[in-house]
């Protein structure tokens, strides 16, 4: 499945039938070959997995039912496994993932985020276009997420947490474990080395031909670079979750209560029993991990299933 974001304003439908159809149209072989390219055969399933509408196990099971051998779709399976792995790290480490997990990020010049990233004005055309589309769609290609994390943390020398929170705030597929630990991986706080991408790399995978940017250098020059002027000005922004007003609910005391939340909106969960079904949105969680209105609305639409 390959979609151009600008041509698909309703990139993420919320009806369960359409989500199932998207699962049926996965091309896991093509995904393995092309996933790093902006127009690659990515699945666009991450928002549904993150909201618990479908699971990685369900996606894999349905894909294997179509006759694919696991060895032939190894890269696809690995990417599903990474998501579950980050979740297990969060379960095991708890709030420790909110700080440098393995190594101290260094150097760090600020605990904010470059204004040029927030305002999509880095001067890197592919990056700026991706950020602008991100605000419209709530989605960003995984490879671009790594580029931006590298620019913010390794070139702009921002401590990883605030930039990671900025991205999470706007993501429809917001998953704090995957997000925080991936940013730490890029910044060298959850890995043995930092991740860098130069302009040639961006040009290759995002089909651009730009030259003369602050990333237009050989890889051995990154360690010698100072912070580019365009990344020096920092942004202070306020992140707050606007939750819907709570509704008065009527509980049938003779039936069990199934409680759903931001991470579990599976319409098939205990579908075989009569139950009181309640969506619980705990303000304390969203104060700690704020999300934007677009993400709230997406969650509420999915809950209608």
N, C-alpha and C positions, 0 to 999 in steps of 0.2 A: 504494500500500500504506500503510495507516494502522493502527498497532497502539498500544494503550494498555499501557504497560509493566507496570502493576500486574496486568494480566490475562494476561500472557504470561511466566510464570517461565522458560520455555525459549525465550527470545527469539531465541537464535542457535543453531539446530541445526548439527551439524557434519558430517552426511553430505553427500556431494557432490550426490546427487540432489536433496536439499532445497534446497541452495544454488542449483542450476540452476533449480529451480522458482521460487525467489524472483526470479531474474533475469527469467524469463519473465513475471512478474506486475508488473513495473515499469510505472507509468503516468507517462511523462516529461512529458506535458502538464500533468497535475494537479500533478505535482511542482513544475513551474515556478511555478504559481499559489499553492501552499499550503505550500511547504517551510519557511517561517519560523514557521509555527504549530506548536504542540506536537502537534496531532493531524493535521498535514499529511501528504501522501503521500510521505514520505521512503522510501528504498529499504531501509534496514537492511542494506546490503551492505558498509559500511566495514570491519567486522572481517575479512571475507574478502579484501577488496582489500589491506588492510594486511598480512595474513599471506601474501599472494601466492598464495592459493588460486585466485583469479580476478584478472584484470587490468582496468584501466579500458578498455583496447582491446577486450577480450572483451565487457564490459558494453555498450559503445557499439555494437559490431558486431551483437550479438544484438538490441539494441533497434532498430537501423536495419533489420534483416531483417524486422521486423514492419510495415514500410511507412511509418514516420515520416519526414517530411522534416526534414533538419537544422535548417532555419530555424524550424520549428514547435517544436523542443525545444532551442532555443539555450541556455536557462538550465541545463538538465540537462547539456548538453555542457560548458558553462563550469565547472560544479562538478567534473566529472571532470577537466577540464584543470587546475584549481587544484591538485588533489592531485599530479598529475604535475609541475606547475611547482615546487612546494615541494621535491619530490624532486630536481629538477635543480639547484635552488639549493644544496641540501645537497651534492650531488656537486661542484659548482663551488667552493663556499666552505668545505666541510669543517667543522672545529671552530669556524670563525668564527661559525657560527649560534648557538653557545652564549653569545655576547656580543652586546651591542647592535649591530645590523647596519648601520643607516643613521644613526640619531641616538641620542644619549644619552637614556635615559629620565629624565624629571625632572617633578616632584620625586620622590625616593626617600627614604623615612624608615626603611626596614628591609629586610633581606634574608631575610625569613621569610615566613610566610603567616598571615593572621588566624585565630585559633582558631575564630571563629564560622563560617568557611567549612568548615574541616575537620570541625567538629561539627554542621554543618547547623543553626546557630542564629543566622543573620543577622537574623531577624525579617522577612525577605522571604519570604512563604509559598511562592510558586512556586519560589523558589531553594532553600529548605530542603527542600522535597519532592523536587525534582530531585536534590539531592545525596544524600538518603537512598536514593532509587531507584538512583542511580548506584552506590552501594556494593553494592547487591543484584544489579544486572544487568551492570555493567561498561560501560554505555552512557549517553551524555548527548547530548541534542539539540544540534545545532551552534549554534543561536541561544542556548541556555542557556550553552554554553561561553563565548560572547562576553560574556554578562552577567556571569558569574563572574569572567572575566579583567578586565573593567572595574571591578568592585567591588574586587577584590584590588589591582590595579595603580594605577588612576586615582582611586579613592575612598580605598582603604586605604593607598595609596602604598607598596605592597610592590614590590620589584624583581621582575621577571617570572619569573626562572628557577626559584626554589623552588616557587611556585604551579604553574608549568607542569609541573614534575617530579611534583608531587602528582597532577595530573590524569593525566599519562601513566602513572604507576604503576598506576592503577586501570582504565585504558581497555583493553577488549578490542581496540579498533581503534588501539592505540598506534602512532603513526608520529611519530618525534621531529621530523622535518622539518616536517610540517604543524602539529604541536603547538607547537613552539618559535617558528616563524615567525608563526603566527597570534597567539600571545600577544604577540609583539613588535609585530605590526600593531596590536593593540588598545592597547598601551601607548605607541604612537608611536615605538618604536625601529626599526620596519621600515615606517614610513608617515609621511605628512606631518602627520597630526593624530591625536589620541587618539579612541578610540571610547567614547562614553557612551550609556547607556540609562537613562531614568528610569522611575518606577513606572508611568506611563501606558503606556509601551511594553511593559513586562512584562505588564501587565493585558491589553493588546490581543492579544498573541501567545500568552499562556498562559491566557487566559480566566479571569482573576481580577479581583477588584474591590477590591483592597486600597488603603487610603489611610493617610496619616500615617506612612509609613516614611521612613528617611533618603534614599530615592531619590524621594520624592514632592515633587520640585522642578522648576522650569522649567530648560531646558538651560543658559541663561545664568548660572545660579547655581552650576554645578558648579565653576567656576574659583575661586569665593569660599569654597567649603566647606573646613572643616577635616576631619580624620579623624573619622568618627562614633565615639562611645564604644564601640559594639559591636564595632568593628574594631580597637580599640587593643591588646587582648590578643593575643599572638602564640603560635603553636604550634610546638613543636619535635618532629619526628617522625622515626623512623628507617625508611629504605626499604632493603630487602634482598630479593634474588631467591633463592628456594629452588628450585634446579634439581634434577631427578631424579638419582638415582645413575647414573653411567655404566654402560652394559651392555657386556659382552664381546661383540664381534661377530666373525663369521667372514667373511672376504673371499675371494671366488672370484677368484684372480689372473688368470683368463682373461677376465674381464669388466671393463668400465669401471666407475668409481665415480661415482655421482651424489650430490652433497652438498647436502642441504637445510638451511635455517636458519630463524630466526624470521621472516624476510621472504620466504622462498620455500618454500611448501608446496604448490605446484601439482601435483596428482595426474596431470595430463596431460603434464607436462614429460618429454620423451624416453620417452613410454610405449611407443613402438614398438620399443624395444631392450631386450634383457636386460641388466641392470646390477645392481651392488651399490648399494643405496639407503640412505644414511646421513643421519641427522638430527644435525647438529653444533650444539651449544649452547656457545658460547665464554664461559666465566665472565668474562673481561675485558670483554666487551660488556655483560653484564648487571650488572656492577659499576658501569659508567659510566652505564648507562641501566636502572635497576632496574624490575622489574615485579612485580605481586602474584601470589599463588598462583592466583587465579582465571584470570589471563591465561596463566600457565604451563599450567594444566590445559586451557584452551581450545586452546592451541597443540598440546599433545600429542594431544588428541582429533582435531583437524584432520589431524594427521600420519598418522592411521590410514587415511586415504583413499589 
